[in-house]
């Protein structure tokens, strides 16, 4: 009798590492270009940059009348101002372009129609009231998605709005499933099984799960328990377009279990047996740069193989988050014994009883598929435990995918184009991290750190009294908070002006000219603070700057206003001007630092971020953006260091 024994069983985590180490995923999973309209559910293979701004024109945000705001300043409650059609206003509907002469919209609810040619208003309009300005949503040339970003249905709308008709995405992971066994009947033939026969169904559980992972599954007809036929089926699958070949059944140690031997013949057998129950008879191998997996025949064991081995490997290959489940605490109603030495996965029926979450363990026979269909949760009993005592509260996993929030790195603070670069680099790591950034200015970032709503903040606050950056403000706004201050870059701030600089703007002094329209940054931003200091030095009163009160929240938004002609100048960074083909008049050098509370300094996400700043490749990419210097990049700063 040709019976086999298991190789050494190993934990699931070790099995996954062996599989990853045996594969070159960059070589295995390529890229392809698809129409943007069909891209939902795909993963970007490269960063995506907007081709067009959205909106591409100043648009009415309300139904009403378009006006020139300065002509409405005389309106008062009880003293209505009469506007004449064609001279003072033009009717507009939501989404329509504004007339070239208009800069505001008055809502239809706030006007009184006198006749077909005139309306009355009792309150003045302010500039850009109820107007969606050019680039308010998307600015041409800005990065809208980093690489390895899973595109949502909403993202498809953003792609099309940005004028992107096709997008480069990673190939979907392709898998083929080979059912095996003399007793296995092909379900497509609608068979009536006799004693000793079973209807093959594991392949369809596998296919449904694989589709939910964003993969493309394929199933072939069952192969009898014949080593020559199975070897031929495996070789044929490897020669086709599948990235992963899964053999259903034949993975255990019985006399008709041939999968382990065939894996070793066609490639390398990496794992034979997992230290988990059910699921112990799982095989993992590699051949021709592709993955081989042997799934047990019993449904309960097969699904453990699918969810614990295949799901994370498919996610890793496709640069996706692995399927996650929401975790809850449950009180187990009865004793649940478990054998030492292997982790055991126990399915639970869960319900709310008397305001408490209670769980009843279901039967643990690996051949019982109804245990899977009836379960609402699952508990993992550690290999070192003999089970769960009655009434014990344990952590369980709901059998529903949950959002993967653990890999989100939250930034609140000043906007800088290097943050987009870092967002892409973080997503390019072996274990991708998603950078979520809220642009509220430097002081807003310090407030977020104080309230605990961010892990780090980008700041560039200059203190003229000390000549130092950021530290005087930390003492003022984060007293007693231990922080780590790390330099991201030295950058140049200056006046962003149209290509060719048609009005000959040479410096801050020109902002006082009546023919220069300015676009400002929001209060609390480091750029606004810098502007106010430069105006003070030039003895310019802010209210004398035409447009001082007009605010934007990013450097790119300032730049697009200049590009659109709604402003002649705005204070911003070199890279924003360069991105849109605008000219730049340098005003100051400044230090842009990352402020990190000490309690987060050892967080793996922060360590990954700081690790990128030590990379010469990343520094080179920062400098290529234009207007950046990196001699201090990644260096821990101290009070009084100023600028080199």
VOGU-3710 file (C-alpha; in Angstrom, 3 decimals, decimal comma):
1> xxxxxxxxxx> 0,000/0,000/0,000  1,569/3,280/-1,157  0,687/5,514/1,778  2,467/8,773/2,544  3,055/10,727/5,715  2,847/14,470/6,191  5,916/16,562/6,072  6,287/18,787/9,137  3,087/20,797/9,618  3,706/24,510/9,946
11> xxxxxxxxxx> 1,653/27,559/11,007  -0,340/29,379/8,335  1,848/32,489/8,617  4,993/30,498/7,859  3,302/28,760/4,935  2,360/32,135/3,454  5,918/33,395/3,776  7,274/30,319/1,996  4,848/30,871/-0,859  5,710/34,579/-1,189
21> xxxxxxxxxx> 9,426/33,888/-1,099  9,039/31,364/-3,929  7,278/33,843/-6,250  8,362/36,942/-8,142  5,086/38,809/-8,206  6,425/41,623/-10,394  7,258/39,063/-13,054  4,108/37,025/-12,497  1,485/39,789/-12,498  1,783/42,201/-15,410
31> xxxxxxxxxx> -0,100/45,356/-16,386  -2,694/46,129/-19,012  -4,585/49,156/-20,262  -8,366/49,203/-19,975  -11,036/51,797/-20,789  -11,642/54,022/-17,774  -15,338/53,246/-17,932  -14,530/49,575/-17,244  -11,882/50,144/-14,573  -13,958/49,823/-11,382
41> xxxxxxxxxx> -12,573/47,052/-9,226  -9,137/47,138/-10,861  -5,843/48,182/-9,252  -3,748/50,969/-10,763  -0,343/49,908/-12,053  1,060/53,453/-12,094  0,123/56,844/-10,633  -2,699/58,540/-12,527  -2,495/62,251/-13,331  -5,377/64,460/-14,397
51> xxxxxxxxxx> -5,358/65,630/-18,012  -8,128/68,193/-17,564  -9,346/70,375/-14,712  -12,844/69,860/-13,349  -14,808/71,969/-13,705  -13,054/73,430/-16,724  -15,028/76,677/-16,481  -16,554/78,824/-13,767  -19,981/77,286/-13,228  -23,107/78,327/-11,373
61> xxxxxxxxxx> -23,588/76,306/-8,197  -27,204/77,426/-7,794  -30,206/78,344/-9,905  -30,528/82,102/-9,944  -28,927/85,120/-11,560  -25,273/85,730/-12,402  -23,998/89,141/-11,342  -20,873/91,222/-11,020  -20,574/91,284/-7,228  -19,355/94,869/-7,007
71> xxxxxxxxxx> -22,569/96,125/-8,618  -24,664/94,621/-5,778  -22,947/96,260/-2,803  -25,708/98,870/-2,374  -28,411/96,303/-1,601  -29,847/96,476/1,930  -32,727/94,833/3,750  -35,665/97,171/3,288  -33,751/99,043/0,586  -33,812/96,660/-2,383
81> xxxxxxxxxx> -31,496/97,195/-5,307  -32,957/96,952/-8,804  -30,935/94,951/-11,352  -31,618/95,089/-15,065  -31,354/91,989/-17,212  -28,526/92,119/-19,717  -26,846/94,990/-17,937  -26,659/93,852/-14,287  -27,545/90,187/-14,395  -28,119/87,113/-16,513
91> xxxxxxxxxx> -30,329/84,142/-15,551  -28,358/80,936/-14,910  -29,145/77,376/-13,901  -26,997/75,084/-11,801  -23,999/73,883/-13,789  -24,182/76,517/-16,513  -21,101/78,609/-17,362  -20,996/82,096/-15,901  -20,885/85,017/-18,330  -17,323/86,323/-18,627
101> xxxxxxxxxx> -18,221/89,502/-16,771  -19,867/87,741/-13,784  -18,196/86,561/-10,572  -21,133/85,547/-8,362  -24,596/83,965/-8,375  -27,584/85,066/-6,311  -29,973/82,208/-5,521  -33,374/82,362/-7,095  -34,932/82,247/-3,617  -33,197/85,529/-2,735
111> xxxxxxxxxx> -34,478/87,639/-5,622  -37,824/89,264/-6,311  -38,821/89,291/-9,954  -40,126/92,725/-10,834  -40,818/91,898/-14,466  -39,145/90,065/-17,367  -36,388/92,648/-17,479  -35,574/93,365/-13,843  -35,218/91,811/-10,385  -34,851/93,209/-6,874
121> xxxxxxxxxx> -32,292/92,059/-4,279  -32,001/92,974/-0,588  -28,512/91,625/0,131  -25,223/92,057/-1,693  -23,291/89,238/-3,336  -19,663/88,630/-2,494  -17,066/87,517/-5,064  -17,425/83,881/-6,139  -20,570/83,333/-4,092  -22,383/80,167/-5,269
131> xxxxxxxxxx> -19,799/79,575/-7,998  -17,873/76,383/-8,736  -14,536/77,753/-9,871  -12,216/76,266/-12,447  -10,362/73,301/-10,940  -12,359/73,359/-7,716  -12,636/69,564/-7,874  -9,697/68,423/-10,034  -6,654/70,367/-11,201  -5,019/69,364/-14,477
141> xxxxxxxxxx> -1,674/67,556/-13,967  -2,267/66,698/-10,306  -2,097/63,084/-9,192  -5,593/61,808/-8,590  -4,682/58,193/-7,774  -1,395/56,564/-6,698  -0,261/53,201/-7,997  -1,768/50,140/-6,343  -5,032/51,999/-5,749  -8,214/49,940/-5,948
151> xxxxxxxxxx> -10,533/51,881/-8,249  -14,097/52,367/-7,022  -17,176/53,267/-9,083  -16,709/56,862/-7,882  -13,122/56,780/-9,103  -14,372/55,981/-12,605  -16,259/59,269/-12,530  -13,109/61,075/-11,428  -11,084/59,478/-14,247  -13,550/60,598/-16,897
161> xxxxxxxxxx> -13,972/64,048/-15,347  -10,181/64,411/-15,538  -10,152/63,497/-19,247  -8,561/60,084/-18,737  -10,092/57,667/-21,223  -7,838/54,697/-20,516  -5,941/53,650/-17,407  -3,082/51,245/-16,787  -4,054/48,578/-14,258  -2,564/45,403/-12,899
171> xxxxxxxxxx> -3,698/42,139/-14,366  -6,389/40,392/-12,386  -5,009/37,283/-10,713  -6,121/34,223/-12,663  -6,716/30,850/-11,005  -7,696/27,435/-12,340  -9,326/24,757/-10,191  -8,878/21,044/-11,005  -11,375/18,812/-9,144  -10,147/15,238/-8,638
181> xxxxxxxxxx> -11,523/11,917/-7,445  -13,153/8,780/-8,830  -16,187/9,439/-6,642  -16,614/13,062/-7,747  -19,504/13,808/-10,134  -19,550/16,794/-12,468  -22,333/19,085/-11,235  -22,848/20,519/-14,735  -24,314/17,142/-15,763  -26,933/17,333/-12,990
191> xxxxxxxxxx> -26,076/13,833/-11,734  -27,982/11,621/-9,301  -25,243/10,262/-7,002  -25,129/6,619/-5,985  -23,688/5,405/-2,684  -20,019/6,386/-2,507  -20,422/9,263/-4,984  -20,530/13,002/-4,279  -21,484/15,995/-6,361  -18,488/18,235/-6,915
201> xxxxxxxxxx> -19,167/21,668/-5,390  -15,879/22,902/-3,900  -14,879/24,421/-7,233  -17,917/26,705/-7,168  -17,269/27,863/-3,612  -13,733/28,559/-4,766  -14,878/30,453/-7,878  -17,342/32,599/-5,945  -14,724/33,475/-3,322  -12,099/34,203/-5,982
211> xxxxxxxxxx> -14,434/36,625/-7,756  -15,042/38,414/-4,468  -11,257/38,870/-4,236  -11,212/40,528/-7,667  -9,632/37,447/-9,239  -10,634/35,521/-12,376  -11,321/31,836/-11,636  -11,751/28,958/-14,067  -12,782/25,396/-13,373  -11,997/22,316/-15,485
221> xxxxxxxxxx> -13,839/19,019/-15,550  -13,078/16,556/-12,738  -10,003/14,347/-13,167  -10,122/10,711/-11,916  -7,700/9,364/-9,325  -5,058/8,601/-11,925  -1,572/10,088/-11,481  -0,868/10,290/-15,218  -4,125/12,119/-15,922  -3,648/14,473/-12,973
231> xxxxxxxxxx> -0,034/15,211/-13,953  -1,175/16,055/-17,487  -3,959/18,312/-16,157  -1,529/20,199/-13,890  1,002/20,656/-16,702  -1,710/21,896/-19,046  -2,934/24,397/-16,447  0,615/25,665/-15,841  1,115/26,154/-19,570  -2,064/28,233/-19,840
241> xxxxxxxxxx> -2,608/31,782/-18,582  -3,378/31,009/-14,911  -1,126/32,454/-12,211  -2,309/29,911/-9,602  -3,227/26,255/-10,136  -5,402/24,675/-7,449  -5,932/20,925/-7,225  -9,082/19,982/-5,329  -8,685/16,881/-3,121  -5,832/14,387/-3,340
251> xxxxxxxxxx> -3,744/16,457/-0,920  -3,882/14,176/2,123  -1,860/11,017/2,904  -4,137/8,332/1,434  -3,147/5,823/-1,217  -5,052/7,778/-3,893  -3,667/11,177/-2,885  -1,239/12,016/-5,684  -1,047/15,822/-5,547  2,030/16,113/-3,305
261> xxxxxxxxxx> 4,073/13,757/-5,495  3,028/15,549/-8,698  3,828/18,990/-7,252  7,336/17,736/-6,454  7,699/16,284/-9,960  6,608/19,377/-11,901  8,172/21,922/-9,552  8,907/22,260/-5,836  6,792/21,142/-2,879  6,975/23,936/-0,300
271> xxxxxxxxxx> 4,382/22,956/2,303  2,653/19,652/3,071  0,393/20,148/6,067  -0,741/23,167/8,049  -0,850/23,404/11,824  -4,529/24,356/11,649  -7,762/22,409/11,966  -9,677/22,004/9,742  -7,354/22,501/6,772  -4,362/20,393/7,805
281> xxxxxxxxxx> -3,991/18,512/4,441  -3,216/21,724/2,493  -0,344/21,634/-0,024  1,672/24,547/-1,406  4,162/24,314/-4,245  5,667/26,358/-7,055  6,449/25,554/-10,670  7,530/27,728/-13,581  7,159/30,888/-11,481  3,535/30,038/-10,690
291> xxxxxxxxxx> 1,830/28,938/-7,499  0,503/25,434/-6,896  -2,035/24,787/-4,136  -3,548/21,483/-3,058  -6,896/22,002/-1,333  -8,365/19,283/0,882  -11,482/17,515/-0,354  -13,784/18,074/2,608  -15,624/21,422/2,256  -14,772/22,624/5,777
301> xxxxxxxxxx> -11,074/21,979/5,204  -11,123/23,281/1,629  -12,608/26,614/2,687  -9,912/27,081/5,312  -7,379/26,578/2,522  -9,222/29,079/0,312  -9,630/31,766/2,976  -6,442/31,340/4,987  -3,987/30,582/2,154  -5,407/31,584/-1,225
311> xxxxxxxxxx> -7,181/34,798/-0,211  -4,101/36,515/1,290  -1,852/35,285/-1,530  -4,233/36,546/-4,207  -4,411/39,887/-2,385  -0,617/40,054/-2,135  -0,168/39,269/-5,818  -2,811/41,790/-6,869  -1,678/44,566/-4,490  -5,014/44,558/-2,715
321> xxxxxxxxxx> -5,999/44,521/0,905  -6,571/40,953/2,055  -10,170/40,191/3,003  -10,809/41,348/6,561  -13,560/40,671/9,046  -15,027/42,834/11,735  -14,065/41,605/15,193  -16,464/41,440/18,090  -16,432/40,087/21,627  -18,781/37,164/22,257
331> xxxxxxxxxx> -19,606/35,037/25,288  -19,425/31,347/24,441  -22,413/29,409/25,706  -20,753/26,024/26,208  -17,383/24,404/26,630  -15,416/24,058/23,415  -12,459/21,692/23,800  -9,515/21,866/21,403  -6,379/19,778/20,912  -3,019/21,290/21,720
341> xxxxxxxxxx> -0,525/21,798/18,921  -2,732/23,199/16,160  -4,766/26,339/15,832  -8,453/25,463/15,517  -11,070/27,505/13,678  -14,502/27,070/15,245  -17,633/28,349/13,519  -20,212/30,009/15,746  -23,898/30,747/15,656  -24,211/34,202/17,214
351> xxxxxxxxxx> -27,157/36,165/18,522  -28,093/38,978/20,895  -29,659/37,671/24,064  -30,562/39,984/26,914  -28,339/42,721/25,629  -25,350/40,392/25,409  -23,689/38,825/22,384  -23,837/35,092/22,820  -22,223/32,378/20,673  -23,002/28,685/20,272
361> xxxxxxxxxx> -20,251/26,516/18,712  -21,420/24,567/15,681  -20,355/21,025/14,785  -16,741/20,720/13,692  -16,932/17,910/11,150  -14,882/19,051/8,104  -17,312/17,358/5,737  -20,334/19,345/6,982  -20,975/22,275/4,695  -24,021/23,405/6,680
371> xxxxxxxxxx> -21,695/24,444/9,517  -20,422/27,051/7,093  -23,804/28,206/5,878  -25,217/28,528/9,399  -22,314/30,325/11,048  -22,333/34,057/11,749  -18,878/34,189/13,285  -15,672/32,269/13,790  -13,290/32,025/16,713  -9,635/31,022/16,530
381> xxxxxxxxxx> -8,527/28,754/19,342  -4,735/29,095/19,722  -2,470/26,061/19,355  -1,411/26,544/22,979  -4,989/26,395/24,301  -7,066/23,348/25,298  -10,269/25,149/24,375  -12,823/27,690/25,557  -14,598/27,446/28,890  -18,354/28,009/29,118
391> xxxxxxxxxx> -19,234/31,623/29,752  -15,809/32,785/28,588  -15,703/35,992/26,559  -13,543/35,711/23,468  -12,823/37,763/20,402  -14,547/36,446/17,286  -14,607/37,369/13,606  -17,856/38,161/11,891  -18,029/36,291/8,606  -18,463/39,555/6,726
401> xxxxxxxxxx> -15,605/41,455/5,029  -14,665/44,608/6,938  -12,852/47,713/5,765  -9,111/47,501/6,210  -8,359/50,593/8,291  -5,163/49,368/9,888  -3,041/50,457/6,943  -4,216/54,046/6,742  -1,739/56,738/7,681  -3,497/60,016/8,522
411> xxxxxxxxxx> -1,876/63,369/7,847  -3,442/66,712/8,689  -1,567/69,900/7,988  -0,020/71,994/5,256  -0,323/70,926/1,646  2,782/70,092/-0,326  3,212/68,237/-3,603  5,759/65,925/-2,006  2,892/64,392/-0,026  1,464/63,061/-3,299
421> xxxxxxxxxx> 4,851/61,570/-4,088  5,012/59,958/-0,652  1,468/58,629/-1,061  2,558/56,809/-4,204  5,768/55,518/-2,619  3,869/54,222/0,414  1,492/52,345/-1,856  4,516/50,895/-3,652  5,852/49,207/-0,519  5,776/45,443/-0,199
431> xxxxxxxxxx> 2,993/45,978/2,353  1,175/49,013/0,940  0,134/51,897/3,175  -2,499/54,420/2,219  -1,751/58,041/3,043  -4,871/60,079/3,741  -4,134/63,771/3,859  -6,305/66,684/4,952  -5,013/70,063/3,851  -5,917/72,533/6,601
441> xxxxxxxxxx> -2,690/74,500/6,904  0,173/74,280/9,365  -1,713/75,619/12,382  -4,642/73,334/11,573  -2,206/70,429/11,582  -0,917/71,335/15,043  -4,504/71,536/16,291  -5,175/68,069/14,866  -2,163/66,676/16,719  -3,369/68,261/19,933
451> xxxxxxxxxx> -6,796/66,633/19,576  -5,330/63,262/18,604  -6,950/63,197/15,160  -3,753/62,812/13,124  -0,552/60,788/13,301  1,607/63,544/11,853  1,368/67,059/10,469  3,318/68,879/7,783  4,262/72,395/8,928  6,387/75,251/7,631
461> xxxxxxxxxx> 5,925/78,065/10,142  8,609/80,742/10,220  9,149/82,797/13,373  10,776/86,137/12,436  11,817/86,912/16,011  13,960/83,807/16,427  14,667/83,138/12,750  13,663/79,534/13,380  11,031/77,289/11,849  8,197/75,481/13,631
471> xxxxxxxxxx> 9,672/75,034/17,123  8,439/78,404/18,501  4,950/77,438/17,334  5,202/73,973/18,893  5,885/75,567/22,261  2,832/77,771/21,802  0,311/75,310/20,329  1,484/71,941/21,705  2,749/72,739/25,199  3,917/69,641/27,038
481> xxxxxxxxxx> 3,507/67,370/23,982  6,609/65,325/23,190  7,122/65,406/19,447  9,615/64,269/16,856  10,322/66,845/14,145  11,719/65,413/10,912  12,536/67,462/7,839  10,779/66,522/4,609  12,449/69,121/2,385  13,620/72,669/2,018
491> xxxxxxxxxx> 11,439/74,355/-0,537  11,064/77,663/-2,305  7,978/79,796/-1,937  7,300/82,467/-4,491  4,775/84,182/-6,688  3,138/81,909/-9,224  2,422/83,988/-12,327  1,201/83,251/-15,874  3,643/81,854/-18,414  5,749/84,701/-19,745
501> xxxxxxxxxx> 4,881/86,849/-16,724  2,871/89,312/-18,865  2,488/91,885/-16,082  6,161/91,816/-15,212  5,680/90,898/-11,566  9,052/90,891/-9,856  8,294/90,584/-6,167  5,975/91,156/-3,226  5,980/94,910/-3,867  4,021/94,351/-7,088
511> xxxxxxxxxx> 1,072/92,950/-5,148  0,138/96,508/-4,201  -0,420/97,394/-7,868  -4,036/98,049/-8,854  -3,668/95,986/-12,020  -2,560/92,835/-10,165  -5,246/90,419/-8,940  -4,028/88,108/-6,179  -5,208/84,700/-4,952  -4,411/83,915/-1,302
521> xxxxxxxxxx> -4,073/80,819/0,870  -6,377/80,184/3,819  -5,817/81,630/7,266  -3,635/79,428/9,446  -1,564/78,130/6,553  2,170/78,627/6,679  2,041/80,247/3,252  -0,455/82,844/4,511  1,767/83,562/7,514  4,759/83,924/5,196
531> xxxxxxxxxx> 2,817/86,305/2,957  1,794/88,482/5,894  5,395/88,691/7,058  6,632/89,607/3,564  3,901/92,258/3,246  4,931/93,680/6,627  8,544/93,876/5,512  7,470/95,637/2,320  5,213/98,022/4,300  2,163/96,879/2,346
541> xxxxxxxxxx> -1,236/96,901/4,067  -2,996/93,571/3,311  -6,283/95,223/2,365  -4,487/97,106/-0,392  -3,747/93,780/-2,133  -6,571/93,137/-4,595  -7,770/89,610/-3,910  -6,159/89,228/-0,482  -9,490/87,965/0,870  -9,816/85,252/-1,830
551> xxxxxxxxxx> -8,599/81,949/-0,347  -7,608/78,499/-1,606  -6,477/75,467/0,377  -3,647/74,048/-1,755  -0,757/75,270/-3,849  -2,226/73,541/-6,900  -5,524/75,372/-6,421  -3,628/78,671/-6,326  -1,757/77,707/-9,480  -4,885/76,755/-11,392
561> xxxxxxxxxx> -6,448/80,131/-10,592  -3,440/81,766/-12,198  -3,662/79,395/-15,153  -7,367/80,167/-15,590  -6,753/83,900/-15,510  -8,824/84,564/-12,403  -5,675/85,776/-10,670  -2,450/87,371/-11,853  -0,401/85,960/-8,980  -0,539/83,734/-5,945
571> xxxxxxxxxx> 2,019/82,706/-3,360  2,966/79,039/-3,669  5,692/76,512/-4,307  7,813/75,985/-7,396  6,508/72,504/-8,170  2,919/73,769/-8,406  3,947/76,381/-10,956  6,040/73,912/-12,920  3,241/71,316/-12,991  0,962/73,719/-14,862
581> xxxxxxxxxx> 3,594/75,387/-17,040  3,497/78,693/-15,144  6,291/81,085/-14,253  7,668/81,514/-10,777  9,193/84,489/-8,955  11,124/83,279/-5,915  10,403/84,993/-2,602  11,771/82,800/0,216  13,340/79,491/1,189  11,663/77,603/3,988
591> xxxxxxxxxx> 11,817/74,352/5,910  8,905/71,953/5,546  8,956/69,563/8,519  6,864/66,624/9,659  5,744/66,864/13,287  5,099/63,449/14,851  3,909/62,845/18,420  6,484/60,683/20,203  3,797/58,143/21,073  3,495/57,341/17,349
601> xxxxxxxxxx> 7,211/57,350/16,554  7,526/53,558/16,775  4,322/52,854/14,874  5,103/50,663/11,869  3,355/53,080/9,519  5,389/56,030/10,760  8,575/53,958/10,578  7,734/53,095/6,981  7,207/56,775/6,195  10,481/57,796/7,809
611> xxxxxxxxxx> 12,237/54,938/6,078  11,243/56,376/2,723  12,871/59,682/3,643  16,202/57,882/4,072  16,014/56,605/0,493  18,256/58,356/-2,020  15,773/57,380/-4,729  12,936/59,157/-2,949  15,106/62,223/-2,363  15,936/62,342/-6,056
621> xxxxxxxxxx> 12,229/62,179/-6,908  11,529/65,065/-4,508  14,180/67,216/-6,168  12,793/66,361/-9,617  9,507/68,022/-8,645  11,349/71,346/-8,800  12,075/73,940/-6,123  13,152/71,457/-3,443  16,449/70,847/-1,668  17,026/67,654/0,324
631> xxxxxxxxxx> 20,199/68,035/2,449  18,079/67,793/5,610  15,480/65,299/4,346  14,887/62,576/6,938  16,955/64,364/9,580  15,599/64,916/13,087  15,481/68,669/13,654  16,110/70,613/16,837  15,188/74,103/17,948  17,450/76,815/16,545
641> xxxx> 18,672/74,893/13,508  16,960/77,251/11,048  18,092/76,807/7,435  21,521/75,714/6,220
//
